[in-house]
Amino acid sequence: MNNYIIGTCGHIDHGKTALVKALNGFEGDTTKEEKQRGITIDLSFSNLSNGKQNIAFIDVPGHEKLVKNMIAGAFSFDCVMIVVSASERIMPQTIEHLQILSLLGVKNAILTITKKDLVEETELASIIEEIEAFVKEFNFNILFTTAVSIYDQDSIDILKDKLFSLNANTKVEENFFRYYVDRIFSTAGAGTIVTGTVLGKPIKTNDKVFICDIKKEAKIKNLQVHGNDLEEANISNRTAINLSGIKSSQIKKGFLISKKGYLRGFDTIDISFKTLKDKKLKHNQNYSIFIGSKKVEGKVLLFNNETALDSGFAILKLSESVFSIYKEKLIIRLGNDTIAGGIVLNPIVDPMKKSQKLELLIALEEENIPKAYEILLKAHKKGLGLISSAQRFALSHEEALERAKALENTFIDENALVLYPIQTRELIKNTIKDIYTKNQFALLSNTSIALRIKWASENFIQLVLDELFEENFLEKDGNLYKNANIKIDFKTSLEDVILTRLEKEGLTPTAPYNIYDEMDLDRKTGDDILKALCAKKAVIRMQHNLFIHAQNLSNIVAEMKNIIKEDGYIEIANFKERYPLSRKYLITYLDYLDNFSQIKKDGNKRVFLSEFV
C-alpha cells in the first residue's frame, strides 16, 4: 500500500480540523481544553484509506502561541495542505506556517480554500487566484487547488478523489531506521507506547531499537499503524510502537529512537542558515532550536565574525545533545518569532581549526563528499572512521567506500572502515623502527604491534611491515618479525635473556605479560619460551602469572624450613618479619610448602611432622 503524510497548515479558525473530520470522520480536538476553547492545541493524527492508498493526516494548531507544536509535526510532512478561509483569505499564521514549511524544505502543496459557502460564487475564482498567487511566492509545488465547504459533500468528495490520485511520498529512504517521538503514554497490559513517523528503514515486531537520548535498548512488542496491528512499519507510516524493557516516564517528546550503533549525540553542530525576510541571526545570542519533534535551547556562533547575518554558516552550542544527521532541517526561533531555517551540515564534532571547518562546511553544502574526505583527513591524520558515514554523510558504508576510492594518497582499510592519509604510514614506520632499534631481540606480530599503535588498523600496519621487509630492515619468522641484522638463534637467546632476568628478580618476579611488553615480544612467543623453560625445570610456574627461577625457589624453601626450625612454625607474620614481601608472594610460597611430605598445615601455620622435628 502506498503511504504518504499530509500535514495541514493555516490560520486559526480557517477550518483545518473540520476539514479533516469531513474527509475521514476523525474528531481532532479531543482534549477538554481543546473542546472548551474551540481550537487545536496539540498535534492530532488520523488517516484516510481506500485499500490501495493510505493518507496520514497531521493536523497542526493554527494559533500563533502554538507554533512550536506545529513545527513538531511539520518535519515529517510529505505534502502540506494549505488551508485558507475564502472569507478571511491570507492571515498572519497562514504566512508564518508557509515560512516555516519553506524553511523545512516542504515543497509539495495542496491549496484548499475552505468556507466557500461564505462568499459569493462570482467572487470565488478571483479569491482563489489571489491566494494561489500569494502561496506561489514561497516556491511551493502546488499539486492542485480546490475550494470546499464542509456543508457541500460533493466538494469534499472531489477533494478526496484528488488526494487518492496523488503519489506524494517525498521521503528518501535513509540507511537506517529513525523515529522522533511526538507522544508517550502507558496502557494497562501493554505498557509503554510511543507515537511518531518512521523515517528511513522499516522496523518489525521483535526488533531491538535504541533510545538514543538515554542510551537504552528496548524491544518492539507490537506495531500499530492507524489502529491496525502490523508486523512491519515502513517509511512515512504514522506508527505507534509498544516497547518492552522501558518505562514511559523515561521517554520524552523529541527523543530519537534508532538502531544501536548508527548515531552519536553532540551538543555542538555546524549548520548553514537562511533567515526570513527582514530578520537576522545574531552572533552569540541564545535561541530555541527545533529539530524533528525536539526543542532545545542553544547559542548561535556565526562563522563570519559578523554581529548579525541573514545567511551563512553557524555553530550551534546546545543545552543538550542532539542526534542529528547530514542535511537534516531545523528551525531557529526567538520567543514567539521564527527567525531562520537551518540545515545540519556537520552533525559530528571534529577537532579542527576554524579555517578547516569553514572549508569543510562549503564542501558539505555543495555535497562534495570526496572534498569533505580530504579536509577531514587533514584533521584526522590517525584515521577517519567511516563507521559514522550514515550520520556524517547520509551514506551507507558501501557508498562511503566507493566515494573514498576516488581519493588520491589515501590508504583505505575496507575491513576496518577507516581512511588514512598515506603519509601517516611514516608515523607507524618510525614507531616500529624504534622498537627494533632499542631492542635487538624484539619479536612481534602484526597483532602485537597493533596493541601498541592503537589508532592504526592491522591492514595499515601490514602495509608498513611489508615495506620494512622489502627494505631488509625486518625478517619474517612465521607470522613474527625480527631484526634482519641479528643473525643468531633468537629463541635460544631469548630463553637465556628471560632466565637471567627471572634470576635477578629473585623472589618478586615480574608478571609474564609485563616482561613481554618490556622486551617487545609477541605474547605467544613469550608463552612458548616460558613453557620451554618450565619443561627444562629451569623455571617453576607458581600461579597463572607467577613464574620463578628454580634456584630462587629452592633458596626460599630452604629459608622457610629454617624459620620452622627456629620458631616451631611458619605463618604470614613471622615470614614477613624475615622477608617483607607483598602478601601475594608470601601466600604463594607458603602454599608451595604444602607439596613437601615432612610439612603439615596446622590452621594458618606450617609445622614439621613429629618424626622430622
C-alpha positions in Angstrom: 0.0 0.0 0.0 1.3 3.4 -0.9 1.7 5.7 2.1 2.3 9.4 2.5 1.7 12.1 5.1 -0.3 15.3 4.6 0.0 18.0 7.2 -2.4 20.8 7.5 -1.3 24.4 7.9 -3.2 27.7 8.1 -4.5 30.4 10.4 -6.7 29.6 13.4 -10.4 29.1 12.6 -9.8 28.6 8.9 -11.3 25.1 9.2 -8.3 22.7 9.2 -9.7 20.3 11.9 -13.3 20.5 10.5 -11.9 19.7 7.0 -10.1 16.6 8.2 -13.3 15.5 10.0 -15.3 15.9 6.8 -12.7 13.8 4.9 -12.4 10.9 7.4 -14.8 11.4 10.3 -12.0 12.0 12.8 -12.7 14.4 15.6 -9.3 16.1 16.1 -10.0 18.3 19.1 -10.4 15.7 21.7 -9.0 17.1 24.9 -11.1 19.0 27.4 -9.2 22.2 26.9 -9.5 22.0 23.1 -13.2 21.5 23.3 -13.6 24.4 25.8 -11.5 26.8 23.7 -12.6 25.5 20.3 -9.1 25.4 19.0 -6.5 22.7 18.2 -3.7 22.8 20.9 -1.6 19.8 20.1 -1.0 17.7 17.0 -3.7 15.2 16.1 -3.2 12.2 13.8 -5.7 10.4 11.6 -5.8 8.7 8.2 -7.9 8.1 5.1 -7.6 4.8 3.1 -9.1 3.2 0.1 -7.2 -0.1 0.3 -4.5 0.9 -2.2 -3.6 4.3 -0.9 -3.2 5.4 2.7 -3.0 9.0 3.6 -2.0 10.0 7.1 -3.1 13.4 8.3 -1.2 15.5 10.8 -3.5 18.4 11.9 -1.4 21.2 13.5 -2.6 24.1 15.7 -3.0 27.4 14.0 -2.7 29.7 17.0 0.4 31.9 17.0 1.4 30.8 20.5 1.3 27.1 19.4 3.8 27.3 16.5 6.2 25.1 18.4 3.6 22.3 18.2 3.1 22.9 14.5 6.9 22.6 13.9 7.0 19.3 15.8 4.6 17.8 13.2 5.8 19.6 10.1 9.2 17.9 9.9 7.5 14.7 8.8 5.2 16.1 6.1 5.4 14.7 2.6 2.9 17.2 1.4 1.2 20.1 3.0 -2.5 21.0 2.7 -2.5 24.8 2.9 -5.9 25.7 4.3 -7.2 29.2 3.7 -10.6 30.6 4.5 -12.3 32.1 1.5 -13.9 34.8 3.7 -10.7 35.8 5.6 -8.0 34.9 3.0 -4.3 35.1 3.9 -3.8 35.8 7.6 -0.7 36.2 9.9 -0.5 32.5 10.9 -1.0 31.4 7.3 2.1 33.4 6.4 4.2 32.1 9.4 3.2 28.5 8.6 4.2 29.0 5.0 7.5 30.5 6.1 8.3 27.6 8.4 7.4 24.9 5.8 9.5 26.7 3.2 12.5 26.7 5.7 11.9 23.0 6.4 12.1 22.2 2.7 8.5 21.0 2.3 7.8 21.6 -1.4 4.6 19.7 -2.4 1.4 21.5 -1.5 -2.3 21.2 -1.9 -4.1 24.5 -1.7 -7.6 24.1 -0.2 -9.9 27.1 0.0 -12.4 26.4 2.8 -15.7 28.0 3.7 -16.5 28.8 0.1 -20.2 29.0 1.2 -19.4 32.2 3.0 -18.5 34.1 -0.2 -20.4 34.8 -3.4 -19.9 32.3 -6.2 -18.9 35.1 -8.5 -16.1 36.2 -6.2 -14.7 32.7 -5.6 -12.5 32.5 -8.8 -10.7 35.8 -8.1 -10.2 34.9 -4.4 -8.6 31.6 -5.4 -6.4 33.3 -7.9 -5.3 35.9 -5.3 -4.5 33.2 -2.7 -2.7 31.0 -5.2 -0.5 33.9 -6.4 0.5 34.6 -2.8 1.3 31.0 -2.0 3.5 30.7 -5.1 5.8 33.3 -3.8 7.0 30.7 -1.3 8.1 28.4 -4.1 5.7 25.6 -3.3 4.9 23.0 -5.9 1.1 23.3 -5.9 -0.2 19.9 -6.9 -3.8 21.1 -7.2 -6.1 23.8 -5.9 -9.7 23.2 -4.8 -12.4 25.1 -3.0 -14.6 23.2 -0.4 -17.3 23.6 2.2 -17.8 21.0 4.9 -21.5 21.5 4.1 -21.1 20.6 0.5 -20.4 16.9 0.3 -19.7 17.0 -3.4 -16.7 19.3 -2.9 -15.4 17.1 -0.1 -15.7 14.0 -2.4 -13.9 15.8 -5.2 -11.0 16.7 -2.8 -11.0 13.1 -1.5 -10.7 11.7 -5.1 -7.9 14.1 -5.9 -6.0 13.1 -2.8 -6.2 9.4 -3.7 -4.8 10.2 -7.2 -1.5 11.5 -5.7 1.7 9.8 -5.0 3.2 12.4 -2.8 5.7 10.5 -0.7 8.9 12.7 -0.9 11.0 11.0 1.8 14.3 9.4 0.7 14.9 6.1 2.4 17.9 6.5 4.7 20.4 3.9 5.5 18.9 3.1 8.9 15.8 3.5 11.0 15.0 6.8 12.7 11.9 7.9 14.6 11.2 11.1 16.6 8.8 10.6 19.5 5.9 13.0 19.5 3.6 11.3 22.1 4.2 8.9 25.0 1.7 7.0 27.1 1.2 3.8 29.0 -1.8 1.4 29.0 -2.7 -1.4 31.3 -1.5 -4.7 30.0 0.6 -3.2 27.2 3.0 -0.9 28.9 4.9 1.9 27.2 3.7 3.2 23.8 5.2 6.0 21.8 4.0 7.5 18.5 5.9 9.1 15.7 6.7 8.9 12.0 9.0 6.2 10.5 12.0 7.8 8.8 14.5 5.6 6.9 14.5 1.8 7.0 11.4 -0.2 8.1 11.1 -1.7 11.6 9.5 -5.0 12.6 7.9 -6.6 15.6 10.5 -8.1 17.9 13.2 -5.8 16.5 15.5 -4.2 19.1 15.7 -0.4 19.0 17.9 2.1 20.7 16.6 5.2 22.5 19.5 7.5 21.8 18.8 10.2 24.4 19.0 7.8 27.3 21.3 5.2 25.7 18.9 2.4 26.4 17.8 -0.6 24.2 14.2 -1.8 24.1 12.3 -4.4 22.2 9.3 -3.8 20.0 6.4 -5.8 21.4 3.8 -4.6 18.8 3.4 -2.1 16.0 0.2 -0.3 15.1 -0.4 1.9 12.0 -3.7 3.8 12.2 -5.1 1.3 14.7 -4.1 -1.8 12.8 -1.6 -4.3 14.2 1.2 -4.9 11.7 4.4 -6.9 11.6 6.3 -4.1 9.8 6.1 -0.3 9.7 7.6 1.5 6.6 8.8 5.0 5.8 6.1 7.7 6.2 4.0 5.4 8.3 2.5 7.1 11.4 3.3 4.4 13.8 2.6 3.5 17.4 5.4 1.4 18.9 4.7 -0.7 22.0 8.1 -1.0 23.8 9.2 -3.5 26.4 12.0 -3.0 28.9 11.5 0.7 29.2 9.1 2.9 31.4 7.0 5.6 29.8 8.4 8.0 32.4 11.9 7.5 30.9 10.9 8.9 27.5 10.2 12.4 26.5 8.8 14.1 23.4 11.6 14.8 21.0 13.6 11.7 21.9 15.1 9.9 18.9 14.7 6.1 18.5 17.0 4.3 16.1 19.1 1.2 15.8 22.2 0.8 18.0 25.5 2.0 16.6 24.3 4.4 14.0 24.0 7.7 15.8 26.2 9.6 18.3 24.9 12.6 20.2 26.6 16.0 20.2 25.8 19.3 21.9 27.6 21.2 19.1 26.6 21.0 15.4 27.5 23.1 12.4 24.8 24.4 10.1 24.1 26.6 7.1 21.1 29.0 7.7 18.9 31.5 6.0 16.7 33.9 7.8 13.2 35.1 7.0 12.8 38.4 5.2 13.9 41.5 7.2 15.3 39.2 10.0 18.9 38.5 11.0 20.6 35.8 13.1 22.7 37.4 15.8 26.2 36.2 16.9 26.5 34.8 20.5 22.7 35.0 21.1 20.5 32.3 22.6 17.7 30.9 20.6 15.2 28.0 20.6 16.2 25.3 18.2 13.5 22.9 16.8 14.8 19.7 15.1 12.4 16.9 14.4 9.9 16.9 17.3 12.6 18.1 19.7 13.0 21.6 21.1 16.4 22.5 22.6 17.9 25.8 23.7 21.2 26.9 22.1 23.6 29.7 21.4 24.4 30.7 17.8 28.0 31.5 16.9 28.4 33.0 13.4 31.4 31.9 11.3 32.0 35.2 9.6 32.9 37.3 12.7 29.8 39.4 12.0 27.4 40.6 14.6 24.4 39.6 12.6 23.7 37.9 9.2 20.7 36.8 7.1 22.5 33.7 5.7 25.8 31.8 6.2 27.3 29.2 8.4 27.0 28.9 12.2 27.9 26.7 15.1 25.1 25.8 17.4 26.1 25.3 21.1 23.2 23.4 22.5 22.0 22.8 26.1 21.8 19.1 25.5 23.0 16.6 22.9 21.0 16.0 19.7 21.3 13.0 17.4 21.1 14.8 14.0 22.1 13.7 10.6 23.6 15.4 7.5 21.2 17.7 5.7 18.5 17.5 8.4 16.4 20.6 8.6 15.8 22.7 11.7 14.1 25.9 12.7 15.5 28.7 14.9 13.1 30.9 16.9 13.4 33.7 19.4 10.4 33.8 21.8 7.3 33.6 19.6 9.2 34.7 16.4 10.5 32.4 13.7 13.9 33.8 12.7 15.6 31.3 10.4 15.8 27.8 9.0 19.0 25.8 9.1 20.4 22.7 7.5 22.7 20.4 9.5 26.0 20.1 7.6 28.3 18.7 10.2 26.5 16.6 12.9 29.7 15.3 14.4 32.2 17.3 16.4 35.7 17.3 14.8 38.9 18.7 16.3 39.6 21.2 13.5 40.9 24.7 13.0 38.2 27.3 12.2 39.6 27.7 8.6 39.5 24.0 8.1 35.9 23.8 9.4 34.8 26.6 7.1 36.3 24.8 4.1 34.6 21.6 5.2 31.2 23.3 5.5 31.4 24.7 2.0 32.2 21.3 0.6 29.3 19.7 2.6 26.9 22.4 1.5 27.9 21.6 -2.1 27.6 17.8 -1.4 31.2 17.4 -2.5 31.9 14.3 -0.3 35.4 13.5 -1.8 36.5 17.1 -1.0 35.0 16.7 2.6 37.0 13.5 3.0 40.2 15.3 2.0 39.6 18.1 4.5 38.7 15.7 7.3 41.8 13.6 6.7 43.9 16.6 7.4 42.3 16.8 10.9 42.2 13.0 11.4 45.8 12.0 10.5 45.5 8.9 12.6 42.4 7.7 10.8 38.9 8.8 9.7 36.3 6.2 10.6 33.6 5.5 8.0 31.5 3.7 10.6 29.7 7.0 11.1 29.2 7.7 7.4 25.4 7.2 7.7 25.2 10.1 10.2 28.0 12.2 8.8 27.3 12.0 5.0 23.9 10.2 4.8 25.8 7.4 3.0 25.8 3.6 3.6 29.2 2.0 4.3 29.4 0.7 0.8 28.6 4.1 -0.7 31.1 5.8 1.6 33.8 3.4 0.5 33.0 4.0 -3.2 33.4 7.7 -2.7 36.6 7.2 -0.8 38.1 5.2 -3.7 38.2 8.4 -5.8 40.8 9.9 -3.3 44.5 10.0 -4.0 47.3 9.4 -1.5 44.8 7.7 0.9 45.0 4.2 2.4 41.6 2.6 2.6 41.0 -0.2 5.0 37.8 -1.7 3.8 37.5 -4.2 6.6 38.0 -1.7 9.4 36.2 1.1 7.5 38.9 3.6 8.2 40.7 6.0 5.9 44.3 7.2 6.5 46.4 9.8 4.8 49.1 7.7 3.1 51.9 9.8 4.6 50.7 8.7 8.1 52.5 5.4 7.4 55.7 7.2 8.3 54.5 7.5 11.9 53.9 3.8 12.0 57.3 3.0 10.3 59.2 5.2 12.8 57.5 3.6 15.8 58.3 0.1 14.6 61.9 1.0 13.8 62.3 2.5 17.3 61.1 -0.8 18.8 63.6 -3.0 16.9 66.4 -0.5 17.2 66.1 -0.2 21.0 65.6 -4.0 21.5 67.6 -6.2 19.1 65.7 -9.2 20.3 62.2 -7.8 19.6 60.0 -10.5 18.0 56.5 -9.2 17.3 53.5 -10.0 15.2 51.2 -7.5 13.4 48.6 -8.0 16.1 51.2 -7.2 18.9 52.2 -4.1 17.1 48.5 -3.1 16.8 48.2 -3.3 20.6 50.9 -0.6 20.8 49.7 1.6 18.0 46.1 1.5 18.9 44.9 4.1 16.3 46.3 2.1 13.3 44.4 -0.9 11.8 46.2 -4.2 11.3 45.9 -3.8 7.5 47.7 -0.4 7.6 50.3 -1.8 9.9 50.8 -4.7 7.5 51.5 -2.3 4.6 54.3 -0.8 6.7 55.7 -4.2 7.8 55.8 -5.3 4.1 57.8 -2.1 3.3 60.2 -2.7 6.1 60.6 -6.3 4.9 61.3 -5.1 1.4 63.9 -2.6 2.8 65.6 -5.6 4.6 65.1 -3.9 8.0 62.9 -6.8 9.2 62.9 -10.5 8.6 60.0 -12.9 8.8 59.9 -15.8 11.3 56.5 -17.4 10.6 54.0 -14.7 11.4 56.6 -12.8 13.5 59.0 -10.1 12.5 62.6 -9.9 13.8 65.5 -7.5 13.2 67.1 -8.6 9.9 70.6 -7.5 11.1 70.7 -10.0 14.0 72.0 -13.4 12.8 71.7 -15.6 15.9 69.3 -18.2 17.2 66.6 -15.9 18.5 64.7 -18.5 20.5 67.7 -19.8 22.5 69.0 -16.2 23.1 65.6 -15.1 24.3 65.4 -18.1 26.7 68.7 -17.0 28.2 67.6 -13.4 28.5 64.3 -14.3 30.3 66.0 -16.9 32.5 68.7 -14.3 33.5 66.1 -11.7 34.2 64.0 -14.0 36.4 67.1 -15.0 38.3 67.9 -11.3 39.0 64.4 -10.5 40.1 64.7 -13.0 42.9 61.5 -13.6 44.9 59.4 -10.9 43.2 59.4 -11.8 39.5 57.6 -9.6 37.0 54.3 -10.9 35.6 54.9 -12.5 32.1 52.9 -10.0 30.1 54.8 -7.1 31.5 58.1 -9.0 30.6 56.8 -9.5 27.1 55.9 -5.8 26.7 59.2 -4.6 28.1 61.1 -7.0 25.8 58.9 -6.3 22.8 57.9 -9.9 22.5 54.7 -11.3 20.9 52.7 -12.9 23.7 52.5 -16.4 22.1 56.3 -16.3 21.6 56.8 -15.3 25.2 54.4 -18.1 26.4 56.3 -20.6 24.3 59.6 -19.6 25.8 58.3 -19.8 29.4 56.8 -23.3 28.6 60.2 -24.4 27.3 62.0 -23.1 30.5 59.4 -24.8 32.7 59.9 -28.1 30.8 63.6 -27.9 31.5 62.7 -27.2 35.1 64.8 -24.0 34.9 61.7 -22.0 35.8 58.8 -23.1 38.1 55.3 -21.9 37.5 53.7 -21.0 40.8 50.5 -19.4 39.6 48.9 -18.3 36.4 51.0 -15.2 36.2 53.9 -16.0 38.6 57.0 -17.8 37.3 60.1 -18.0 39.4 63.7 -19.1 38.7 64.1 -22.6 40.1 67.2 -21.8 42.1 65.5 -18.8 43.7 62.5 -21.0 44.7 64.9 -23.6 46.1 66.6 -21.0 48.2 63.4 -19.6 49.7 62.1 -23.1 50.5 65.3 -23.7 52.5 64.8 -20.4 54.3 61.2 -21.2 55.2 62.3 -24.5 56.7 64.9 -22.7 58.8 62.1 -20.4 60.1 60.1 -23.5 61.2 63.2 -24.9 62.9 63.8 -21.6 64.8 60.2 -20.7 65.7 58.5 -24.1 65.6 56.2 -22.9 62.8 55.9 -20.5 59.9 52.9 -18.2 59.0 52.5 -14.9 57.3 53.5 -12.8 60.3 56.9 -14.4 61.1 57.6 -15.0 57.4 57.1 -11.3 56.7 59.4 -10.3 59.5 62.3 -12.0 57.7 61.1 -11.3 54.2 59.0 -8.1 53.8 57.3 -9.2 50.6 53.7 -8.4 49.4 51.0 -10.7 50.7 50.6 -12.2 47.2 54.2 -13.6 47.2 54.1 -14.7 50.9 50.9 -16.8 50.5 52.2 -18.3 47.2 55.4 -19.5 48.8 53.6 -20.8 52.0 51.2 -22.7 49.8 54.1 -24.2 47.9 55.4 -25.7 51.2 52.4 -28.0 51.3 54.0 -30.0 48.5 56.6 -31.4 50.9 55.8 -34.6 52.8 57.6 -33.6 56.1 55.5 -30.4 56.5 51.8 -30.3 57.5 49.4 -27.4 57.8 48.0 -26.6 61.2 45.4 -23.8 60.8 47.2 -20.9 59.3 50.6 -22.3 60.3 53.0 -24.8 58.7 54.9 -27.1 61.0 57.2 -30.2 60.7 55.6 -33.6 61.2 56.7 -35.0 64.6 59.1 -37.6 63.0 61.0 -34.7 61.3 61.3 -32.5 64.3 
